[in-house]
């Protein structure tokens, strides 16, 4: 996924669809009904084992095995109990939130896990690392009783329940010992999860070994005697391991589905990433044409989303003009095809805006996870209406972040993980500089709409956020092309509970168990 500076925002969610996957066979049996060893393979090493500094999406499994969270999110998107059994907003306006912890909790080191420890962990996470865009409204976490924690926000924050789950990891509770040694948290675990990192059998960047936490509050959630995450960059090698029975599961791409299924593997997935082009320079600071909404709309009409979707992800995606999806609060069904493919209309809009022969602009894109493929397809279709893009391709998240925030590129190819509208607004829509709004585009009407939606009761919020989505799509702040599925292949004869959902990875810490 990505606590996170405003410029990084949801950067790590660009990798949500291709997060870590499992490799090496598990064996059932053993004492207490546990499987012996589950070895999971990640495409890359974690940015950090510190929950505050780990990438959401690609690093979740590394963190979630060792760190329990205040609340838990299920594959249906609903929030349930975790370390806390009661939770909710206080009063109106979504600025104050409280939860009550279970009694008798302990960290893996045996020290008590109480409200003071949880409040300290939240205060660390809101100030450090990668996700400060999500936590910027949080002003304090305090213990209001031995087991009760209260979070106070300076402005409405309707996303706190999900923030406290294993999906976004801000609610991953770090022990006082860990907080006292922040540098050590990058390579060791200081949590209260069902497992602990076995440092003696871990080689950073290569493999990570986890063993059961003897102090875990719910022993029934511990399904394995050992979990190993092995870093393997080559997806074909990983698939071969699964096919030959050395592996239990892995994340796959659309072009690997047939091979996986022909080998008898089960394939599961859910939409969880959007791909397209961000028309970031909406004030025309370095690309004057983009200041005109008619130009931005023309660039949308010039794109054949259905053709690109079929070419890039086959049937494992859906063309769309928005950056939300069914089941999320901001999804506006009537705007999924707001810009049908119409190059003639695109040329007409360009001519009316004073660009009958098109124009030229610079663009940056990401050379991973299919983002560059979508960008190049869009660029080719723009040429048909006279618009030429000079594309620079970056090959790492770090390079992309530097380029995206440099203000040198008026258009940016993007991949973005599905998110609630409040989280989305922090990166795309509010007037501060982020990797998805580097020029800090402001619109007073939009800001007012977002403020009203964030403060609204839960039953009123979806309609308000759907109006927000319609507004930014009409203003053509981006050219969303498709939403694609995060796909996994796994051996269903060995594993149960291997489920995926929007913004939800298969839960190794709690749900994935030997059959």
C-alpha positions in Angstrom: 0.0 0.0 0.0 1.7 3.8 3.0 2.2 7.9 9.4 2.8 8.7 5.7 3.7 12.2 4.5 1.2 14.2 2.5 3.3 13.7 -0.6 3.3 9.9 -0.3 -0.4 9.6 0.6 -1.7 6.3 -0.7 1.4 5.5 -2.7 1.6 2.0 -1.4 -1.9 1.2 -2.4 -0.6 1.3 -6.0 0.7 -2.2 -5.3 -2.4 -3.5 -3.5 -3.4 -5.7 -6.4 -0.1 -7.5 -6.5 0.6 -7.9 -2.8 2.6 -10.8 -1.3 1.7 -14.4 -2.0 2.2 -17.8 -0.6 4.8 -20.4 -1.6 5.8 -23.9 -0.4 3.4 -26.5 0.7 1.8 -26.7 4.1 1.2 -29.9 5.9 -1.8 -30.5 8.0 -1.7 -32.4 11.3 0.6 -31.9 14.2 -0.4 -31.0 17.8 -3.5 -28.9 18.5 -4.7 -29.3 14.9 -2.2 -26.8 13.6 -0.5 -27.0 10.1 3.2 -27.4 10.3 4.6 -24.7 8.1 3.0 -22.2 5.7 5.6 -20.4 3.6 4.4 -17.3 1.8 6.2 -15.6 -1.0 6.4 -11.9 -1.5 7.4 -10.2 -4.7 9.6 -7.8 -2.7 11.0 -7.2 0.8 9.0 -5.0 3.1 9.8 -1.3 3.3 9.8 -1.9 7.1 8.4 -4.2 9.7 7.4 -1.1 11.7 3.6 -0.8 11.2 3.9 3.0 10.9 6.4 2.7 8.1 5.3 -0.3 6.2 3.6 -0.1 2.8 -0.1 -0.8 2.8 -0.8 -3.7 0.5 2.6 -5.1 -0.2 3.8 -5.2 3.4 0.6 -6.1 5.2 1.3 -9.8 5.7 4.7 -9.1 7.2 3.2 -6.8 9.8 -0.2 -8.4 10.4 1.3 -11.7 11.5 3.0 -10.1 14.4 0.8 -7.1 15.2 -2.8 -7.3 16.3 -5.1 -4.4 15.6 -7.8 -2.5 17.5 -10.4 -3.6 15.0 -10.6 -6.1 12.1 -11.9 -5.8 8.6 -13.5 -8.8 6.9 -13.6 -9.5 3.2 -17.1 -8.0 3.0 -15.6 -4.7 4.1 -17.3 -4.6 7.5 -15.4 -3.7 10.6 -15.5 -6.1 13.5 -13.9 -6.5 16.9 -10.2 -7.1 17.4 -8.3 -6.0 20.5 -11.3 -3.8 21.1 -14.9 -5.1 21.6 -16.8 -1.8 21.6 -16.2 1.2 19.5 -17.9 4.2 18.0 -18.0 8.0 17.5 -18.9 10.2 20.4 -21.6 12.9 19.7 -22.0 14.3 16.2 -19.5 15.5 13.6 -17.2 12.5 13.5 -14.4 14.2 15.5 -14.2 12.1 18.6 -14.0 8.3 18.6 -13.6 5.8 21.5 -13.1 2.1 21.9 -12.9 -0.4 24.8 -10.2 -3.0 24.9 -10.5 -6.6 26.0 -9.3 -7.3 29.5 -6.1 -9.3 30.2 -4.4 -8.6 26.9 -0.6 -9.0 26.7 2.1 -8.1 24.2 4.2 -11.0 22.9 6.9 -9.9 25.4 4.5 -10.6 28.2 3.9 -7.0 29.2 0.3 -5.8 29.7 -1.5 -4.3 26.7 -3.7 -1.6 28.2 -5.2 1.7 27.1 -2.1 3.7 27.9 0.0 1.5 25.7 -2.5 1.6 22.8 -2.8 5.4 23.0 1.0 5.7 22.9 1.1 3.5 19.9 -1.6 5.5 18.0 0.2 8.7 18.8 3.5 7.3 17.4 1.8 6.1 14.2 -0.1 9.3 13.6 3.2 11.3 13.7 5.7 9.0 12.0 6.3 7.3 8.7 4.1 7.0 5.7 0.5 7.6 6.5 0.3 11.1 7.9 -2.2 12.1 5.2 -4.7 9.6 6.6 -3.9 10.6 10.2 -3.4 14.4 9.7 -6.8 15.2 11.4 -6.0 13.1 14.5 -4.7 15.4 17.3 -4.5 13.0 20.2 -5.0 9.5 21.4 -5.5 9.3 25.2 -6.4 6.7 27.8 -9.7 7.6 29.4 -9.7 4.5 31.6 -7.7 1.3 32.0 -9.2 -0.2 28.9 -10.8 2.8 27.2 -9.0 4.9 24.5 -10.3 8.1 23.0 -9.2 9.7 19.8 -9.8 13.4 19.2 -9.6 14.9 15.7 -9.3 18.6 14.7 -11.7 18.1 11.8 -14.2 15.4 10.9 -12.6 12.0 10.3 -15.2 9.4 9.3 -12.6 6.7 8.4 -11.3 5.9 11.9 -12.8 2.5 12.2 -11.1 1.2 9.0 -7.9 3.1 10.0 -7.8 0.9 13.2 -7.9 -2.4 11.2 -5.3 -4.7 9.8 -6.0 -3.2 6.3 -4.6 0.3 7.0 -2.5 -0.7 10.0 -2.6 2.6 12.0 -4.3 0.5 14.7 -1.5 -2.0 14.8 -0.5 -1.8 18.4 3.2 -1.4 19.2 4.6 -2.3 22.6 6.2 0.3 24.9 9.5 -1.6 24.3 9.2 -1.1 20.6 8.3 2.6 20.9 11.4 3.0 23.1 13.6 1.5 20.2 12.1 2.9 17.0 15.1 1.9 14.9 14.8 -1.7 15.9 11.2 -1.9 14.8 12.3 -1.9 11.2 13.7 -5.4 11.5 12.1 -6.9 14.6 8.5 -7.3 15.9 7.1 -5.7 19.0 3.5 -6.5 18.7 0.7 -8.6 20.2 -0.3 -10.6 17.1 -0.8 -14.3 16.8 2.8 -14.8 15.8 6.2 -13.2 16.6 9.1 -12.7 14.3 11.8 -15.4 14.8 14.9 -13.2 14.2 17.3 -16.1 14.5 15.7 -17.7 11.4 15.1 -14.5 9.5 17.4 -12.9 6.8 16.2 -9.4 6.0 15.4 -9.1 2.4 15.3 -12.9 1.8 13.0 -14.7 4.2 11.1 -13.9 7.4 10.1 -16.6 9.9 7.2 -16.3 12.4 6.3 -18.6 15.3 3.2 -18.6 17.6 2.9 -15.9 20.2 2.4 -17.8 23.6 0.6 -14.8 25.0 -2.0 -14.4 22.2 -5.5 -13.8 23.5 -7.2 -16.2 21.1 -5.2 -19.4 20.6 -7.8 -20.6 18.1 -6.6 -18.1 15.6 -3.2 -19.6 15.5 -3.4 -22.1 12.6 0.3 -22.8 12.0 3.4 -23.9 13.9 5.4 -21.7 11.6 4.9 -19.1 8.9 7.7 -18.2 6.5 7.6 -15.3 4.1 10.1 -15.9 1.3 11.0 -13.0 -1.0 10.8 -14.2 -4.7 10.7 -11.5 -7.4 10.0 -13.8 -10.4 6.3 -14.5 -10.6 6.8 -17.4 -13.1 9.1 -19.2 -10.6 6.5 -18.7 -7.9 3.7 -20.1 -10.1 5.8 -23.1 -11.0 6.3 -23.8 -7.3 2.6 -23.7 -6.7 1.9 -25.9 -9.7 4.4 -28.5 -8.5 3.0 -28.7 -5.0 5.8 -26.8 -3.3 3.6 -23.7 -2.9 0.1 -23.1 -1.4 -0.8 -19.8 -3.0 0.4 -16.7 -4.9 -0.8 -13.5 -6.4 -1.1 -13.8 -10.2 -1.7 -11.6 -13.2 -4.5 -12.0 -15.6 -2.3 -13.7 -18.1 -1.4 -16.4 -15.5 -5.0 -17.4 -14.7 -5.4 -20.1 -17.4 -2.1 -21.7 -16.5 -3.0 -21.7 -12.8 -6.5 -23.2 -13.4 -5.1 -25.8 -15.8 -2.9 -27.0 -13.0 -5.9 -27.5 -10.7 -5.4 -24.3 -8.6 -8.3 -22.3 -7.3 -8.3 -18.6 -8.5 -9.9 -15.9 -6.4 -9.9 -12.1 -6.6 -11.7 -8.8 -6.2 -11.4 -5.4 -7.7 -8.8 -3.4 -5.8 -6.8 -1.1 -8.1 -7.6 1.7 -10.5 -5.4 2.6 -13.4 -5.4 5.7 -15.6 -3.9 9.1 -16.1 -4.0 11.9 -13.6 -4.5 15.3 -15.2 -2.7 16.9 -12.3 -1.9 20.4 -13.6 -5.5 21.6 -13.5 -4.5 25.2 -13.2 -2.4 25.1 -16.3 0.8 26.0 -14.4 3.1 24.3 -16.9 0.6 22.9 -19.4 -1.8 25.7 -20.2 -4.3 23.6 -22.1 -5.1 21.5 -19.0 -6.5 24.6 -17.3 -9.6 24.3 -19.5 -12.1 21.8 -18.4 -13.2 21.2 -22.0 -9.7 20.1 -22.8 -9.6 17.7 -19.9 -13.0 16.3 -20.9 -11.7 15.9 -24.5 -8.9 13.8 -23.2 -11.5 11.6 -21.5 -13.7 11.2 -24.6 -10.6 10.2 -26.6 -10.0 7.0 -24.6 -11.5 3.7 -25.5 -11.6 2.2 -22.0 -13.2 -1.1 -23.1 -10.5 -1.9 -25.6 -7.7 -1.0 -23.2 -9.3 -3.0 -20.4 -9.6 -6.1 -22.6 -6.0 -5.8 -23.8 -4.4 -5.2 -20.4 -6.5 -7.3 -17.9 -8.7 -9.4 -20.2 -11.9 -10.2 -18.3 -10.4 -9.4 -14.9 -11.3 -5.7 -14.9 -13.9 -3.2 -15.8 -13.7 0.0 -17.7 -14.7 3.0 -15.6 -14.7 6.8 -15.6 -14.5 7.1 -11.8 -12.2 6.1 -9.0 -14.7 4.2 -6.8 -16.4 0.8 -7.2 -19.6 -0.9 -6.2 -19.8 -1.4 -2.5 -17.8 1.7 -1.6 -19.4 4.8 -0.3 -18.5 7.1 -3.3 -19.5 4.8 -6.2 -21.9 6.6 -8.5 -23.4 4.0 -10.8 -24.6 6.5 -13.3 -21.0 7.8 -13.8 -19.2 4.6 -14.5 -19.5 5.4 -18.2 -19.5 9.2 -18.0 -17.1 9.5 -20.9 -18.0 7.0 -23.7 -15.4 6.7 -26.4 -16.1 9.5 -28.8 -13.0 10.9 -30.6 -15.1 13.2 -32.8 -16.5 14.9 -29.7 -13.0 15.1 -28.3 -11.7 16.9 -31.3 -14.7 19.2 -31.3 -14.0 20.1 -27.6 -10.4 20.8 -28.3 -11.2 23.1 -31.2 -13.7 25.0 -29.1 -11.0 25.4 -26.5 -8.6 26.9 -29.0 -6.6 23.8 -29.8 -7.8 22.5 -33.1 -4.5 20.9 -33.9 -4.0 19.5 -30.4 -0.9 20.2 -28.2 2.1 18.6 -26.6 2.7 17.8 -22.9 5.1 16.0 -20.6 3.9 12.9 -18.7 5.4 10.6 -16.1 4.3 7.0 -15.5 5.2 4.0 -13.4 6.9 1.1 -15.1 5.3 -1.6 -12.9 2.1 -3.4 -12.2 0.6 -2.6 -15.7 0.4 1.1 -15.1 2.8 1.9 -18.0 0.8 -0.4 -20.3 -2.4 1.6 -19.6 -0.5 4.9 -19.9 1.0 4.0 -23.3 -2.4 2.9 -24.6 -3.9 6.2 -23.5 -1.1 8.1 -25.2 -1.6 6.3 -28.4 -5.3 7.1 -28.5 -4.6 10.7 -27.6 -2.5 11.0 -30.8 -5.7 10.4 -32.8 -6.9 13.8 -31.6 -3.6 15.6 -32.0 -2.3 15.4 -28.4 1.2 14.2 -28.0 2.6 13.1 -24.7 6.3 12.8 -24.0 6.4 10.0 -21.4 9.1 9.4 -18.7 8.8 6.0 -17.1 10.0 5.4 -13.6 10.8 1.9 -12.3 10.4 2.1 -8.6 7.9 3.6 -6.2 10.6 6.0 -4.8 11.4 7.3 -8.3 7.7 7.8 -9.0 7.1 9.7 -5.8 10.0 12.1 -6.5 8.7 12.7 -10.1 5.1 13.0 -9.1 5.8 15.6 -6.5 8.4 17.5 -8.5 5.7 19.6 -10.4 7.6 18.9 -13.6 4.9 16.7 -15.1 1.4 18.0 -15.7 0.0 14.5 -16.3 0.9 11.3 -14.4 0.1 7.7 -15.1 -1.4 6.2 -11.9 -2.3 3.1 -10.1 -4.4 3.6 -7.0 -5.9 1.1 -4.5 -9.6 1.2 -3.8 -10.4 3.3 -0.7 -13.2 4.9 1.1 -14.1 8.4 -0.2 -12.6 10.2 2.9 -9.2 8.5 2.4 -9.5 9.2 -1.4 -10.2 12.9 -0.7 -7.0 13.3 1.3 -4.9 12.4 -1.6 -6.9 13.6 -4.7 -9.3 16.3 -3.7 -8.2 18.5 -0.8 -6.1 21.6 -1.5 -2.7 20.3 -0.2 0.2 18.9 -2.2 0.2 15.1 -2.5 1.5 12.6 -5.0 -1.9 12.6 -6.5 -2.5 16.3 -6.3 1.0 17.7 -6.6 -0.1 21.2 -7.7 -2.5 21.4 -4.7 -5.5 22.0 -6.9 -8.3 23.8 -4.9 -12.0 24.2 -5.6 -14.0 25.9 -2.9 -17.2 24.1 -3.9 -15.5 20.7 -3.7 -13.9 21.5 -0.4 -17.3 22.5 1.1 -18.8 19.3 -0.3 -16.1 17.2 1.3 -16.4 18.9 4.6 -20.1 18.3 4.7 -19.7 14.6 3.7 -17.0 14.0 6.3 -19.1 15.3 9.1 -22.3 13.6 8.1 -23.9 10.6 9.8 -23.1 7.2 8.3 -26.4 6.8 6.6 -26.2 10.2 4.9 -22.5 10.0 3.9 -22.7 7.8 0.7 -25.1 10.1 -1.2 -22.9 13.1 -0.4 -19.7 11.3 -1.5 -21.4 10.1 -4.7 -22.1 13.8 -5.5 -18.4 14.5 -4.8 -17.4 11.8 -7.3 -19.8 13.1 -9.9 -18.3 16.6 -9.4 -14.6 15.6 -9.9 -15.5 13.4 -12.9 -17.4 16.2 -14.5 -14.4 18.5 -13.9 -12.2 15.8 -15.5 -9.5 15.9 -12.9 -8.3 12.5 -14.2 -8.8 10.0 -16.9 -9.7 6.9 -15.0 -9.5 3.9 -17.4 -10.2 0.7 -15.5 -10.5 -1.0 -12.2 -8.7 -4.4 -12.1 -8.9 -7.4 -9.9 -6.3 -8.5 -7.5 -6.0 -12.2 -8.4 -4.7 -15.1 -6.4 -4.1 -18.7 -7.2 -4.1 -21.2 -4.3 -4.3 -24.9 -3.6 -7.8 -25.3 -2.2 -7.1 -28.9 -1.3 -4.6 -27.7 1.4 -5.9 -24.2 2.4 -9.2 -22.9 3.6 -10.2 -19.3 4.4 -8.1 -17.9 1.5 -10.5 -15.0 0.5 -9.9 -11.7 -1.2 -12.1 -8.6 -1.2 -11.9 -4.9 -2.2 -9.1 -3.4 -0.2 -8.7 -6.7 1.6 -5.9 -9.3 1.3 -6.3 -12.9 2.3 -5.9 -12.8 6.1 -2.9 -15.1 6.9 -2.9 -14.0 10.6 -6.5 -15.1 11.4 -8.3 -16.8 8.5 -6.0 -18.9 6.3 -5.8 -22.4 7.8 -4.9 -25.9 6.8 -7.9 -27.8 5.4 
